[in-house]
Amino acid sequence: MSWGEIENWVRQNAPALHAAFLPPADVRIAGLPPDLAAWWQVFGGVNRAALQDDSPLIPVYWHPLGPDAALRQRETCLRTHAGWSPEWLPIAADCFGEEDVLFVDLREGLTHGNVVMYEHGHGRYSGPEWTSVAAMLEHVLQMLRNNTDPVYRLLVFEDGHIDWDVRPTLTPDSRPLR
């Protein structure tokens, strides 16, 4: 898993974000994909109150949740999101609020372990953002290292925070939007 390298990068390049990392968590949730359980054993999410809407670790605007916050968020989603499945476990919340989430699909079958976006008012997106937590973390690590992702651009600020921007989509007949 790429987490150790991500943590080292954040410690060196985004100390304000690193200061909001929570300690590893005791994971007592049945049916977790092994990569999610392993991540939570070394990382307990971020202190969202300390960050507010700054420094989303996962592009474009996601603050990772630890297991306790994930369980609380799932209960909220069950009450407030039409069509929410109890077999979806939030792993990240929108840094601007708590209505939109990234969740891991815990249902058995081909979608088990997929990381999917749920947008309040629109529902679950049809396909996964990533096929696993490990794939998500590897993608984040590559973006932090190289900043050459075709969709997301990393912004690093002097105050110790990071942010993400969406790069314009280019076609042969288009010009970048400014």
N, C-alpha and C positions, 0 to 999 in steps of 0.2 A: 504494500500500500504506500502511496505517495505522501501520506500525512506528515511524516517527519521532515521531509524536504519542504513542504508547504510551510510548516511551522517555522523552520529556520529562515526561509525567505521572508516571511512576515515579521519575524523578530528583527531582522536586519533592515528591512525596507519600510515597514509600516508599524512602528512601535506602539502607536495609539491603538491600533487594531489588536496587536498582540497583547497589550495590557488588559483587553476586554475578554480574552480567552478564559473560559471556565475550566476548572480542573477535571480530570477524568471522572467519569460517572459510573456508578454501579448499575449495570444493565440487567434488568429483571423482566424483560419483555419476551414472551414466547414467539417463536416463528420468525425471528429476525434473520435476514440474510447475513451470512458470516462477515461480509465486509462492513456492514453497518455496525454490527456488534463490536468488531475490532476497532472501528473508528471511535465509537463512544467509550471504549476502554482506555483510550489515550487522549480524548478530547471531549469535554463536556458542553460544547456549544459556546456561544458568546453572550456576554452580558449586554443584552439589547438596550437596557436603560442607560448604560454608560455610553453606548455608541449612538443612540437615537437613530437618525437616518444616515449616519456616516459609515463608511468602510464596509460595504457589503463584500463578504469574502467570495461569494459565488455570484458570477455575473447573471444578470445585470444588477439585481437589487436584493439579494438573498442573504439573510443572517442565519447561520446554522443554529439549530436547536439541539439541546441535550435531551436525554431520554425523558426526564421528568417534564420538561417543557413540551416535548413532543406529545406525551400522553395528555397533558392539559389542552394542548392545541387540538388534538383529535376530538376531545370531548366538546370543545367549542364548535368545531366544524360539524360534528354530528347534530348539534342543536341549530346551527345557523346556515349550513350549506345544503340546499336541496340536492338529493342524490348522492350525498357523501357516504362512502362505504366504511364500515367499521374495520375493514381490512386494509385501509389506507392509513399510513402513519406519516404525519408531517415530519420532515427533517430540516426544513428551513422556512422562515417566514419573511415576507416582504418587509424591507427595512422601513418602509413608510407607513406600515400598519400591520394588521394581522389577518386580513381577509384573504389575501392571496398566499398560497403556500406551494412549496415543493414537497411531494410526498413519495414514500416508497410503497410500492404495491406488495402487500403481504399475501395476496391470494396465491394459491397453488397454481402451477401451470407456467406457460411461456412468459407471462408478464411478471412473475415473482422476482422481486428485487429491482424492477425498473424504477427510475426516478422520473416522476411525472409532474407537470405544473397544473395546478388548479387555480383558476382565476374566478373570484367571486363574481357572480352575475353571468359568467359564461360557462362555468363548469370545467370539467377535466379536458385537457387537450388530447387529441386523438392518439398521438404517439408519445413515446418517452422522450424526455430531454436527454437522458443517458440510460444505458442498459443496466447500470449498476452504480452503487456508491463509489466503488473503486474506479470505474470509468469516469465518473464525475470529478473525483479528486485528481486523477491523472490529467484530465483536460484542464482543470484549474492550474495545476502545476505547470503545464506547458505554456499556458497563457501568462503566468507570472514570470517564467523564465525568458520567454521569447517575445511576448507581446506582438505576435504575428498572426493571431487568429483572424480569419476572414470576417467574422461577425463582431467580435468584441475587442475593444481597445482599452488597455489598462492605463489608468491615470494615477500617479503617485504624487502626493502632496508633501510639502515641507513640514506640515504640522503632524506628520506621522500617520495620516489616513490614506486610504486608497479609494478609488471609485472606478466604475466601468462606463464606457460609452459604447454606443452601437455604431459600427462603421457603416457608411453608406454602401448600398448594394450597387455594384457597377455592372453594366452590360456594355456591349460594344458601342451602342448608340447613346449611352448616358454619360452625364458628367457628374462628378461628386456634388452632393448637396452641401452647402456651407451655411 
